[in-house]
Amino acid sequence: MDDTPLEWLALARGTLDRAAQHRRDPAWTAAAWKDPRARVVVVRDGQALVTFEPEPRLVLVPAARAPEGDPWLLGVDETGTPYFGIAGDLPAVDGAEAAGLRRVGALLPDRDSGLLTEAVSLEHWHGTHAFCPRCGAPTEVTAAGHVRVCPRDGSEHHPRMDPAVIMLVRDDADRVLLARGPQWPADRRSILAGFVEPGESLEQAVAREVHEEVGLRVRDVRYLGSQPWPLPQSLMLGFFARADDPSALRPDAEEIVDAAWYTRDGLAAEIGDGRLVAPGPLSIAAQLIMRWYGGPLPGMPAF
């Protein structure tokens, strides 16, 4: 089984230099905003304008056409062109329509996918962290949109990111474990996942979550890759793990409706007759399943 790092993840394809060294330089960021080459992605409720002809692309507007607000420096490209994000009403652009990451995150070219992923992440953070968690005072945006500062107590607050492990569990017969959460449709199955807890390593989180959710003990935990998942604020860290005793499978009734072991032929047959729906490759879960399976699953949508 190939457990080398995953080569392609839909939301981990950004190409820009994030130019973090300039974020606390107001003169530099002001000049970048006024640069006639500067382009802005406007986001509202996790969506931005996209054109689909001849292929999907973000609509980027000059700074002069951006709505009022605090812009966030997203980075610069190899030509020195600066890119910003800002929250506000989407501009009117003929032939464009609003779309979010679930719809277009995997369809956009590398630069645009990275821009939208970062902009959506920052929009959510700014929209939900406007007040100081220490004293409750309204915070102010600084560092080109990457820090909020409390004017009352001086504390700095940075974008929140919740690490979550997601793991494909196999047994010694190379069967894969797939499960269904209580909120999912009856034909949906995926691999296990859970948030990392304080004071816990990633490998410990994998072992704990698997045992809590399905009663299995695992070994040989191998990291394969990560991608941001700003829906709303996670970083998904993907692993393979091997179950010690597959017969010990005992799903937790509160978290897992059902769980079962699948061979490659068995999984293909259930997808083929409509009992299961193949996931689209936007998520790292699908990429891990495809790595185990050996390629795209039968009936897998393009994205």
Buried (B, 14 or more C-beta within 10 A) or exposed (E): EEBEEBEEBBBBBBBBEBBEEBBEBEEBBEEBBEBEBBBBBBBBEBBBBBBEEEEBBBBBBEBEEBBEBEBBBBBBBEEEBBBBBBBBEBBEBEEBBBBBBEBBBBBBBEBBBBBBBBBBBBBBBBEEBEBBEEEEEEBEBBBBBBBBBBEEEEBEBEBEBEBBBBBBBBBEEEBBBBBBBEEEEEEBBBBBBBEBEEEBEBBBBBBBBBBBBBBBEBEEBBBBBBBBBBBBBBBBBBBBBBBEEBEEBEBEEEBBBEBBBBEBEEBBBBBEEEEBBBBBBBBBBBBBBBBBBEEBBBEBEEB
